[in-house]
Amino acid sequence: MKTFDVYFVRHGQTFFNRYNRMQGWSDSPLTEKGWQDAEKVGQKFADIKLNAIYSSDTTRAFNTAKTIAHSNKSPGLTVHQLAEFREEFYGYFEGADSAQTWFQVLKPVSQARNFHDFLLHHDISESKNAVKAADPFHDAEDHFDFWKRLDKGFQYLITHSHDHDKILVVSHGTTIRSIVGRYAPDIDITTSPSNGSVTKLTIQDSQISVDYFNDNDEIIK
């Protein structure tokens, strides 16, 4: 039996976050606040012995992860990129205004006028299918596409980790919400995790459980 901890950190604020733009596989730089988000969470992990740090292959996640690694006192810690933990791909809607996009995408399937209200009455998986259906190019990921990718990422972590390891993964808001929605459906995910927030999972063999979501407390447990 193998049990290890995985800390999912949302990357620091980016310019697309600041401008409320759809940001999936598209990328934008960290803002000044975004670098501060990264430094703040790095200080929280400074004295925690981490066995590995991963990030998605986006610049915003990688720069956040490098900042955390620089603050951590574990010897020989470097960041490895895992594309499997990218954000959801929004296809045609990448870079578009978020409020306008969610209104357009959700209108055919719900009376909700925004993503928050949609999640009050629908599973987050339904939003992925709605984006795919609304994309005129059908390039966006649906629920199946998204989890086919994420499952590969989790399998990589399970294969490359050891008993009692502490692993950190810098990922993305909707990806983290989707993970929590799948493995801890009783947790409220209607509010996106804050930039620099921590969500902790415990993986025991292949069983995944969520210890906490969107935790901004000073003490990491």
ABEGO torsion letter per residue (X at the ends): XBBBBBBBBBBBBBAAAAAGBBBBABBBBBBAAAAAAAAAAAAAAAABBBABBBBBABAAAAAAAAAAAAABABBGBBBBBBAAABBBBAEAABGBBAAAAAAAAAAAABABABAAAAAAABBAAAAAAAAAAABAAGABBBAAAAAAAAAAAAAAAAAABBBGBBBBBBBBAAAAAAAAAAABAABBAABBBBBGBBBBBBBBEABBBBABBGBABABBX
